[in-house]
Amino acid sequence: MQKIKGQSGVSTVLAFLLIPISGLAIDIYIPSFPQMVEGLHTTAANVRLTMTVFLVSYGISQLFVGSLVDSFGRYRLGMGALALFALTNLWITQLNSIEWLLILRVFQGFLISVIMVAKRSYFIDVYEGERQRHYTSLLSIVWSAAPILAPFLGGYLEHFFGWRSNFYFLGCYALALLVLEGLFSSETLRKPRPFHLSAILNSYRQLLTARDFSCGILVLGLSYSMIIVFNMSAPFIIENHFHYTALQTGNSALVSGLALLAGGLSSKWLIGKSLLRKLRDGLVLQLGIAVIMYVTAPYFQDLIFMMVFVALLHFLMGYIYNSYFTYCLTRFPAMAGLSGGVTSGGSYIVTSFASYGLISAVNIYDVSGLSINYIVFSLLIGILLLLLYPVVAKRLSAF
């Protein structure tokens, strides 16, 4: 069977339109960081913290949300979360306090986790075989559209309407999808899993004791940390160090996002090739380019130089991320919601702490500081892949 009865092609299109909402929620207001510091009478560290607390909440929530959508269904939980996400964005537009913004961003992290886990599970519920592999691989490619569009759009929203317009846009986007989901979508869970605590804990144990799965979460989290550190640093490097405007921050994020998308597409085109070889080759290139960026940075302190290296490195990050994300997402098909939630949630927890930890330890205010980000994370990923190699090779050889 290829599709669940009653599910239309429109439902699949809507699922793909919802997938980028997490990236939009994270990235759209990046070009507004310097203006939010002034508008909310706070510090750069506090504005960056609004992203970090969202990531922590988003990551932790996905660890248990997966079991909820596997037991109680995808549709109603997703619709409720989408409605509340729209309302909280409209609330944010009325704020003048960084404290309330932090609280609402924590709540939004939870809401987005419900939406994303439910919609990722849709493709496991509805499709099987090659079409399932095709769509799950396509998931991270569509997801990577958000880093392309969000800061680019946010730069223009900031330039013409101010930082609050970013959250008006998120609220309206969520409301539009809420209406369309209500018209065209429905429940896709075929057989709910009993919500028994002991059974759920056993499922978590099964996931986390699979070393290729649990260490893979670390690989994904460290990979995406490169993007988050760039996003946190770029507005201040571009607008304060290079003295450009929020429009240039948005344009630079567009270049970064296109590179990320191209890397994901390259991985999808090579989906039949050896996973381990793809990971090895991508990482070696990534580390080499990061080292060259660091060595040459003192001689070329300008925006174009920085973005050439950022584009190359983010292309390779997308290539590596998509390769292992597809592997983890299809590792436990009988627990699609739970495994999808743990994969994404665990990786976001790693990303939030790793990115905020590095940006706190290393004062990234120029190209040299940014290049250290790429070197550190590339080395850590390399160590993990060396540990994973025999485990993944053994499992893949069994098929």
LINFENBEL-V926692 format. One record per pair of residues at least 12 apart in sequence whose ideal C-beta (glycine too) atoms are under 10 Angstrom apart, sorted by sequence separation. I is the first residue (numbers start at 1). GAP is how many residues later the second one is. If there is no record, write none. Layout:
<<I;GAP> <I;GAP>>
This chain:
<<35;12> <65;12> <92;12> <123;12> <124;12> <153;12> <154;12> <157;12> <237;12> <238;12> <266;12> <267;12> <293;12> <297;12> <328;12> <331;12> <34;13> <91;13> <92;13> <122;13> <123;13> <153;13> <235;13> <236;13> <238;13> <293;13> <296;13> <33;14> <36;14> <234;14> <235;14> <238;14> <328;14> <329;14> <358;14> <359;14> <362;14> <32;15> <33;15> <88;15> <89;15> <120;15> <123;15> <151;15> <154;15> <234;15> <235;15> <237;15> <238;15> <267;15> <293;15> <294;15> <328;15> <329;15> <358;15> <361;15> <65;16> <88;16> <91;16> <92;16> <120;16> <123;16> <150;16> <153;16> <234;16> <266;16> <293;16> <327;16> <328;16> <30;17> <33;17> <88;17> <122;17> <235;17> <292;17> <293;17> <29;18> <30;18> <33;18> <231;18> <234;18> <235;18> <325;18> <328;18> <355;18> <358;18> <88;19> <89;19> <120;19> <150;19> <234;19> <263;19> <289;19> <290;19> <293;19> <324;19> <325;19> <328;19> <358;19> <88;20> <119;20> <150;20> <289;20> <292;20> <293;20> <29;21> <30;21> <29;22> <85;22> <230;22> <231;22> <234;22> <290;22> <325;22> <354;22> <355;22> <84;23> <85;23> <88;23> <116;23> <120;23> <230;23> <289;23> <290;23> <324;23> <354;23> <27;24> <84;24> <87;24> <289;24> <26;25> <85;25> <86;25> <231;25> <25;26> <84;26> <85;26> <227;26> <230;26> <286;26> <287;26> <289;26> <290;26> <321;26> <354;26> <81;27> <84;27> <85;27> <116;27> <285;27> <286;27> <289;27> <26;28> <83;28> <285;28> <286;28> <288;28> <25;29> <26;29> <81;29> <82;29> <85;29> <227;29> <286;29> <287;29> <81;30> <82;30> <84;30> <85;30> <227;30> <285;30> <286;30> <80;31> <81;31> <84;31> <285;31> <286;31> <22;32> <26;32> <81;32> <82;32> <284;32> <22;33> <25;33> <78;33> <81;33> <82;33> <227;33> <282;33> <283;33> <286;33> <80;34> <81;34> <226;34> <282;34> <283;34> <285;34> <286;34> <79;35> <80;35> <81;35> <281;35> <282;35> <285;35> <22;36> <78;36> <79;36> <81;36> <82;36> <224;36> <282;36> <283;36> <77;37> <78;37> <81;37> <82;37> <282;37> <283;37> <77;38> <78;38> <281;38> <282;38> <78;39> <79;39> <281;39> <282;39> <74;40> <77;40> <78;40> <279;40> <280;40> <74;41> <77;41> <78;41> <278;41> <279;41> <282;41> <50;42> <76;42> <278;42> <74;43> <75;43> <78;43> <74;44> <78;44> <278;44> <279;44> <61;45> <65;45> <69;45> <73;45> <74;45> <278;45> <279;45> <60;46> <61;46> <68;46> <74;46> <277;46> <278;46> <58;47> <62;47> <66;47> <70;47> <74;47> <75;47> <276;47> <50;48> <53;48> <54;48> <57;48> <58;48> <61;48> <62;48> <65;48> <69;48> <73;48> <74;48> <259;48> <263;48> <275;48> <279;48> <49;49> <53;49> <56;49> <57;49> <60;49> <61;49> <64;49> <65;49> <68;49> <69;49> <262;49> <263;49> <266;49> <270;49> <275;49> <52;50> <53;50> <54;50> <55;50> <56;50> <57;50> <58;50> <59;50> <60;50> <61;50> <62;50> <63;50> <65;50> <67;50> <68;50> <69;50> <263;50> <265;50> <266;50> <273;50> <47;51> <50;51> <53;51> <54;51> <57;51> <58;51> <61;51> <62;51> <65;51> <66;51> <69;51> <70;51> <74;51> <252;51> <256;51> <259;51> <260;51> <263;51> <264;51> <267;51> <268;51> <271;51> <275;51> <46;52> <49;52> <50;52> <53;52> <54;52> <57;52> <58;52> <61;52> <62;52> <65;52> <66;52> <69;52> <251;52> <252;52> <255;52> <259;52> <262;52> <263;52> <266;52> <267;52> <270;52> <271;52> <275;52> <46;53> <49;53> <52;53> <53;53> <54;53> <56;53> <57;53> <58;53> <60;53> <61;53> <64;53> <65;53> <69;53> <255;53> <258;53> <259;53> <260;53> <261;53> <262;53> <263;53> <264;53> <265;53> <266;53> <267;53> <270;53> <47;54> <50;54> <51;54> <53;54> <54;54> <55;54> <57;54> <58;54> <59;54> <62;54> <66;54> <252;54> <253;54> <256;54> <257;54> <259;54> <260;54> <261;54> <263;54> <264;54> <265;54> <267;54> <268;54> <40;55> <41;55> <42;55> <43;55> <46;55> <47;55> <50;55> <53;55> <54;55> <57;55> <58;55> <61;55> <62;55> <66;55> <248;55> <252;55> <255;55> <256;55> <259;55> <260;55> <263;55> <264;55> <267;55> <268;55> <271;55> <39;56> <40;56> <41;56> <42;56> <46;56> <49;56> <50;56> <53;56> <54;56> <57;56> <61;56> <251;56> <255;56> <258;56> <259;56> <260;56> <262;56> <263;56> <264;56> <266;56> <267;56> <39;57> <40;57> <41;57> <42;57> <253;57> <256;57> <257;57> <258;57> <259;57> <260;57> <261;57> <262;57> <263;57> <264;57> <265;57> <266;57> <267;57> <310;57> <313;57> <317;57> <324;57> <40;58> <50;58> <54;58> <58;58> <62;58> <252;58> <256;58> <259;58> <260;58> <263;58> <264;58> <267;58> <268;58> <309;58> <313;58> <316;58> <320;58> <15;59> <39;59> <40;59> <42;59> <108;59> <115;59> <223;59> <242;59> <244;59> <248;59> <252;59> <255;59> <256;59> <259;59> <260;59> <263;59> <264;59> <267;59> <18;60> <25;60> <40;60> <42;60> <219;60> <223;60> <226;60> <241;60> <242;60> <258;60> <259;60> <263;60> <306;60> <307;60> <310;60> <313;60> <314;60> <317;60> <21;61> <37;61> <40;61> <242;61> <256;61> <257;61> <260;61> <261;61> <264;61> <306;61> <309;61> <310;61> <313;61> <317;61> <320;61> <324;61> <36;62> <108;62> <112;62> <115;62> <119;62> <125;62> <126;62> <241;62> <256;62> <260;62> <264;62> <305;62> <309;62> <312;62> <316;62> <15;63> <29;63> <104;63> <111;63> <122;63> <125;63> <223;63> <18;64> <21;64> <25;64> <124;64> <125;64> <126;64> <219;64> <226;64> <242;64> <303;64> <306;64> <310;64> <313;64> <317;64> <324;64> <331;64> <36;65> <123;65> <125;65> <238;65> <241;65> <301;65> <302;65> <306;65> <309;65> <313;65> <320;65> <327;65> <101;66> <115;66> <119;66> <122;66> <125;66> <237;66> <301;66> <121;67> <122;67> <300;67> <301;67> <121;68> <238;68> <298;68> <324;68> <327;68> <93;69> <95;69> <119;69> <234;69> <237;69> <238;69> <297;69> <298;69> <327;69> <93;70> <94;70> <118;70> <297;70> <298;70> <92;71> <93;71> <118;71> <296;71> <297;71> <92;72> <93;72> <95;72> <234;72> <296;72> <297;72> <93;73> <94;73> <234;73> <294;73> <295;73> <297;73> <92;74> <93;74> <293;74> <294;74> <297;74> <89;75> <92;75> <93;75> <293;75> <294;75> <296;75> <297;75> <91;76> <92;76> <230;76> <234;76> <294;76> <295;76> <89;77> <90;77> <93;77> <147;77> <158;77> <293;77> <294;77> <89;78> <90;78> <92;78> <93;78> <293;78> <294;78> <26;79> <88;79> <89;79> <92;79> <292;79> <293;79> <25;80> <89;80> <90;80> <91;80> <140;80> <147;80> <151;80> <155;80> <230;80> <290;80> <291;80> <294;80> <89;81> <90;81> <147;81> <150;81> <290;81> <293;81> <294;81> <26;82> <88;82> <89;82> <90;82> <289;82> <290;82> <293;82> <25;83> <26;83> <88;83> <89;83> <144;83> <147;83> <151;83> <163;83> <227;83> <230;83> <290;83> <291;83> <25;84> <86;84> <87;84> <89;84> <90;84> <147;84> <151;84> <226;84> <230;84> <290;84> <291;84> <85;85> <86;85> <89;85> <90;85> <289;85> <290;85> <22;86> <25;86> <26;86> <85;86> <86;86> <88;86> <89;86> <159;86> <227;86> <289;86> <290;86> <22;87> <25;87> <86;87> <87;87> <158;87> <159;87> <160;87> <226;87> <227;87> <230;87> <287;87> <290;87> <291;87> <24;88> <85;88> <86;88> <87;88> <158;88> <159;88> <226;88> <286;88> <287;88> <290;88> <23;89> <85;89> <86;89> <157;89> <158;89> <286;89> <289;89> <290;89> <21;90> <22;90> <25;90> <84;90> <85;90> <86;90> <155;90> <156;90> <159;90> <226;90> <227;90> <287;90> <288;90> <21;91> <22;91> <25;91> <83;91> <86;91> <155;91> <156;91> <158;91> <159;91> <226;91> <227;91> <286;91> <287;91> <82;92> <83;92> <85;92> <86;92> <154;92> <155;92> <158;92> <225;92> <286;92> <287;92> <22;93> <23;93> <81;93> <82;93> <85;93> <155;93> <157;93> <223;93> <224;93> <285;93> <21;94> <22;94> <155;94> <156;94> <223;94> <224;94> <227;94> <284;94> <287;94> <21;95> <82;95> <83;95> <151;95> <152;95> <154;95> <155;95> <156;95> <222;95> <223;95> <226;95> <283;95> <286;95> <287;95> <19;96> <82;96> <154;96> <155;96> <223;96> <283;96> <286;96> <18;97> <19;97> <22;97> <81;97> <82;97> <152;97> <153;97> <155;97> <223;97> <224;97> <18;98> <21;98> <79;98> <80;98> <151;98> <152;98> <155;98> <222;98> <223;98> <283;98> <284;98> <79;99> <82;99> <83;99> <151;99> <152;99> <154;99> <155;99> <222;99> <223;99> <282;99> <283;99> <18;100> <19;100> <78;100> <82;100> <150;100> <151;100> <152;100> <153;100> <220;100> <18;101> <19;101> <149;101> <151;101> <152;101> <153;101> <219;101> <220;101> <223;101> <224;101> <283;101> <17;102> <18;102> <79;102> <151;102> <152;102> <219;102> <220;102> <223;102> <279;102> <280;102> <283;102> <15;103> <16;103> <19;103> <78;103> <79;103> <150;103> <151;103> <152;103> <279;103> <282;103> <283;103> <15;104> <18;104> <19;104> <149;104> <150;104> <152;104> <219;104> <220;104> <14;105> <15;105> <148;105> <149;105> <151;105> <152;105> <219;105> <220;105> <280;105> <15;106> <16;106> <75;106> <79;106> <147;106> <148;106> <151;106> <152;106> <219;106> <279;106> <280;106> <15;107> <16;107> <75;107> <78;107> <147;107> <148;107> <150;107> <217;107> <220;107> <14;108> <15;108> <148;108> <149;108> <216;108> <219;108> <220;108> <78;109> <147;109> <148;109> <215;109> <216;109> <219;109> <276;109> <279;109> <280;109> <12;110> <75;110> <147;110> <148;110> <279;110> <11;111> <12;111> <15;111> <74;111> <75;111> <76;111> <146;111> <147;111> <148;111> <216;111> <217;111> <74;112> <75;112> <145;112> <147;112> <148;112> <212;112> <216;112> <276;112> <73;113> <74;113> <75;113> <144;113> <145;113> <147;113> <148;113> <276;113> <279;113> <12;114> <73;114> <74;114> <75;114> <144;114> <146;114> <147;114> <213;114> <214;114> <276;114> <7;115> <11;115> <12;115> <73;115> <74;115> <144;115> <145;115> <146;115> <212;115> <213;115> <216;115> <47;116> <73;116> <144;116> <145;116> <212;116> <276;116> <30;117> <72;117> <143;117> <144;117> <275;117> <276;117> <4;118> <7;118> <28;118> <71;118> <143;118> <144;118> <210;118> <213;118> <275;118> <7;119> <16;119> <19;119> <23;119> <27;119> <31;119> <32;119> <70;119> <73;119> <141;119> <142;119> <144;119> <145;119> <212;119> <213;119> <274;119> <7;120> <15;120> <19;120> <23;120> <26;120> <27;120> <30;120> <31;120> <69;120> <72;120> <140;120> <141;120> <144;120> <224;120> <228;120> <276;120> <4;121> <19;121> <22;121> <23;121> <24;121> <25;121> <26;121> <27;121> <28;121> <29;121> <30;121> <31;121> <33;121> <70;121> <71;121> <72;121> <140;121> <141;121> <143;121> <144;121> <207;121> <210;121> <275;121> <3;122> <4;122> <16;122> <19;122> <20;122> <21;122> <23;122> <24;122> <27;122> <28;122> <29;122> <31;122> <32;122> <36;122> <70;122> <71;122> <141;122> <142;122> <210;122> <225;122> <229;122> <233;122> <274;122> <3;123> <4;123> <12;123> <16;123> <19;123> <20;123> <23;123> <24;123> <27;123> <28;123> <31;123> <32;123> <35;123> <39;123> <40;123> <69;123> <70;123> <71;123> <72;123> <140;123> <141;123> <220;123> <221;123> <224;123> <228;123> <232;123> <2;124> <3;124> <15;124> <18;124> <19;124> <20;124> <22;124> <23;124> <26;124> <27;124> <28;124> <30;124> <31;124> <34;124> <35;124> <39;124> <69;124> <70;124> <71;124> <140;124> <141;124> <207;124> <220;124> <223;124> <224;124> <227;124> <228;124> <231;124> <232;124> <241;124> <242;124> <1;125> <2;125> <3;125> <16;125> <17;125> <19;125> <20;125> <21;125> <23;125> <24;125> <25;125> <26;125> <27;125> <28;125> <29;125> <30;125> <31;125> <32;125> <33;125> <38;125> <39;125> <70;125> <71;125> <139;125> <207;125> <217;125> <221;125> <222;125> <225;125> <226;125> <229;125> <230;125> <240;125> <241;125> <242;125> <1;126> <2;126> <16;126> <19;126> <20;126> <23;126> <24;126> <27;126> <28;126> <31;126> <32;126> <36;126> <37;126> <67;126> <138;126> <141;126> <206;126> <213;126> <217;126> <220;126> <221;126> <224;126> <225;126> <228;126> <229;126> <232;126> <233;126> <241;126> <1;127> <2;127> <15;127> <16;127> <19;127> <20;127> <23;127> <24;127> <27;127> <28;127> <31;127> <32;127> <35;127> <36;127> <68;127> <137;127> <138;127> <140;127> <141;127> <216;127> <217;127> <220;127> <221;127> <223;127> <224;127> <225;127> <228;127> <229;127> <232;127> <237;127> <1;128> <2;128> <3;128> <20;128> <23;128> <29;128> <30;128> <31;128> <35;128> <36;128> <67;128> <71;128> <137;128> <140;128> <206;128> <207;128> <214;128> <217;128> <218;128> <219;128> <220;128> <221;128> <222;128> <223;128> <224;128> <225;128> <226;128> <227;128> <228;128> <229;128> <236;128> <237;128> <241;128> <2;129> <16;129> <20;129> <21;129> <24;129> <28;129> <29;129> <34;129> <71;129> <203;129> <206;129> <210;129> <213;129> <214;129> <217;129> <218;129> <221;129> <222;129> <225;129> <226;129> <229;129> <233;129> <236;129> <237;129> <2;130> <20;130> <24;130> <28;130> <32;130> <33;130> <36;130> <67;130> <70;130> <137;130> <138;130> <213;130> <216;130> <217;130> <220;130> <221;130> <224;130> <225;130> <228;130> <229;130> <233;130> <234;130> <236;130> <237;130> <32;131> <137;131> <203;131> <204;131> <207;131> <216;131> <217;131> <219;131> <220;131> <221;131> <224;131> <225;131> <228;131> <233;131> <31;132> <32;132> <67;132> <68;132> <137;132> <203;132> <206;132> <207;132> <214;132> <217;132> <218;132> <221;132> <222;132> <225;132> <226;132> <232;132> <233;132> <237;132> <32;133> <67;133> <70;133> <206;133> <213;133> <217;133> <221;133> <222;133> <225;133> <229;133> <233;133> <237;133> <29;134> <32;134> <66;134> <67;134> <134;134> <137;134> <204;134> <207;134> <208;134> <221;134> <225;134> <230;134> <29;135> <31;135> <32;135> <133;135> <200;135> <203;135> <207;135> <229;135> <29;136> <30;136> <64;136> <67;136> <203;136> <207;136> <218;136> <233;136> <234;136> <28;137> <29;137> <66;137> <67;137> <134;137> <233;137> <28;138> <29;138> <66;138> <133;138> <200;138> <204;138> <208;138> <27;139> <28;139> <203;139> <207;139> <29;140> <64;140> <229;140> <230;140> <233;140> <25;141> <28;141> <29;141> <63;141> <66;141> <193;141> <229;141> <232;141> <24;142> <25;142> <28;142> <193;142> <229;143> <230;143> <193;144> <226;144> <229;144> <230;144> <24;145> <25;145> <28;145> <193;145> <228;145> <229;145> <24;146> <227;146> <189;147> <226;147> <229;147> <25;148> <189;148> <225;148> <226;148> <229;148> <21;149> <24;149> <25;149> <24;150> <226;150> <225;151> <226;151> <21;152> <225;152> <226;152> <20;153> <21;153> <224;153> <222;154> <223;154> <18;155> <222;155> <223;155> <225;155> <226;155> <17;156> <18;156> <21;156> <221;156> <222;156> <225;156> <222;157> <223;157> <59;158> <222;158> <223;158> <17;159> <18;159> <221;159> <222;159> <17;160> <18;160> <221;160> <222;160> <219;161> <220;161> <222;161> <18;162> <59;162> <218;162> <219;162> <222;162> <14;163> <17;163> <18;163> <218;163> <219;163> <17;164> <218;165> <219;165> <14;166> <15;166> <218;166> <219;166> <13;167> <14;167> <18;167> <147;167> <217;167> <216;168> <11;169> <14;169> <55;169> <215;169> <216;169> <218;169> <219;169> <10;170> <11;170> <14;170> <15;170> <55;170> <144;170> <215;170> <218;170> <13;171> <14;171> <147;171> <12;172> <215;172> <216;172> <10;173> <11;173> <12;173> <15;173> <55;173> <144;173> <215;173> <10;174> <11;174> <144;174> <214;174> <9;175> <10;175> <11;175> <213;175> <216;175> <8;176> <52;176> <211;176> <212;176> <215;176> <216;176> <7;177> <8;177> <11;177> <51;177> <141;177> <144;177> <211;177> <212;177> <215;177> <7;178> <8;178> <140;178> <143;178> <144;178> <212;178> <213;178> <6;179> <7;179> <143;179> <211;179> <212;179> <6;180> <7;180> <48;180> <51;180> <52;180> <211;180> <212;180> <6;181> <7;181> <51;181> <140;181> <141;181> <210;181> <211;181> <212;181> <4;182> <6;182> <140;182> <143;182> <212;182> <213;182> <4;183> <48;183> <139;183> <140;183> <212;183> <4;184> <48;184> <138;184> <140;184> <211;184> <212;184> <3;185> <4;185> <47;185> <48;185> <137;185> <140;185> <210;185> <4;186> <137;186> <139;186> <140;186> <48;187> <139;187> <44;188> <47;188> <48;188> <137;188> <138;188> <1;189> <136;189> <137;189> <140;189> <136;190> <139;190> <44;191> <136;191> <44;192> <136;192> <137;192> <133;193> <136;193> <137;193> <136;194> <44;196> <133;196> <132;197> <133;197> <136;197> <33;198> <37;198> <132;198> <33;199> <36;199> <37;199> <27;200> <30;200> <31;200> <33;200> <35;200> <136;200> <26;201> <27;201> <30;201> <33;201> <34;201> <132;201> <139;201> <143;201> <26;202> <30;202> <33;202> <34;202> <31;203> <32;203> <33;203> <23;204> <27;204> <30;204> <31;204> <34;204> <35;204> <132;204> <136;204> <140;204> <26;205> <30;205> <34;205> <124;205> <128;205> <29;206> <33;206> <34;206> <123;206> <124;206> <31;207> <31;208> <124;208> <120;209> <124;209> <124;210> <34;211> <35;211> <124;211> <125;211> <34;212> <124;212> <125;212> <33;213> <123;213> <124;213> <31;214> <32;214> <121;214> <122;214> <31;215> <34;215> <121;215> <122;215> <124;215> <30;216> <31;216> <33;216> <120;216> <121;216> <124;216> <31;217> <32;217> <120;217> <121;217> <123;217> <31;218> <32;218> <121;218> <30;219> <31;219> <117;219> <118;219> <120;219> <121;219> <30;220> <31;220> <117;220> <120;220> <121;220> <31;221> <117;221> <119;221> <120;221> <28;222> <31;222> <118;222> <30;223> <117;223> <118;223> <120;223> <116;224> <117;224> <120;224> <28;225> <116;225> <117;225> <27;226> <117;226> <114;227> <117;227> <113;228> <116;228> <117;228> <27;229> <116;229> <27;230> <113;231> <113;232> <116;232> <23;234> <113;235> <23;237> <109;239> <109;243> <74;262> <74;263> <70;264> <73;264> <70;265> <70;266> <71;266> <69;267> <70;267> <71;267> <67;268> <69;268> <70;268> <66;269> <68;269> <69;269> <70;269> <66;270> <67;270> <68;270> <70;270> <66;271> <67;271> <69;271> <70;271> <65;272> <66;272> <69;272> <65;273> <66;273> <68;273> <64;274> <66;274> <67;274> <62;275> <63;275> <65;275> <66;275> <67;275> <62;276> <65;276> <66;276> <64;277> <65;277> <66;277> <62;278> <63;278> <64;278> <66;278> <62;279> <63;279> <65;279> <66;279> <61;280> <62;280> <65;280> <62;281> <63;281> <64;281> <59;282> <62;282> <63;282> <62;283> <63;283> <61;284> <62;284> <59;285> <60;285> <62;285> <63;285> <58;286> <59;286> <60;286> <62;286> <63;286> <58;287> <59;287> <61;287> <62;287> <59;288> <60;288> <61;288> <59;289> <60;289> <58;290> <59;290> <57;291> <58;291> <59;291> <56;292> <57;292> <59;292> <60;292> <55;293> <56;293> <58;293> <59;293> <54;294> <55;294> <58;294> <59;294> <55;295> <56;295> <57;295> <55;296> <56;296> <55;297> <56;297> <54;298> <55;298> <52;299> <53;299> <52;300> <55;300> <56;300> <51;301> <52;301> <55;301> <52;303> <53;303> <51;304> <52;304> <51;305> <52;305> <48;307> <49;307> <52;307> <48;308> <52;308> <45;311> <48;311> <48;312> <45;314> <45;315> <22;322> <26;322> <22;326>>
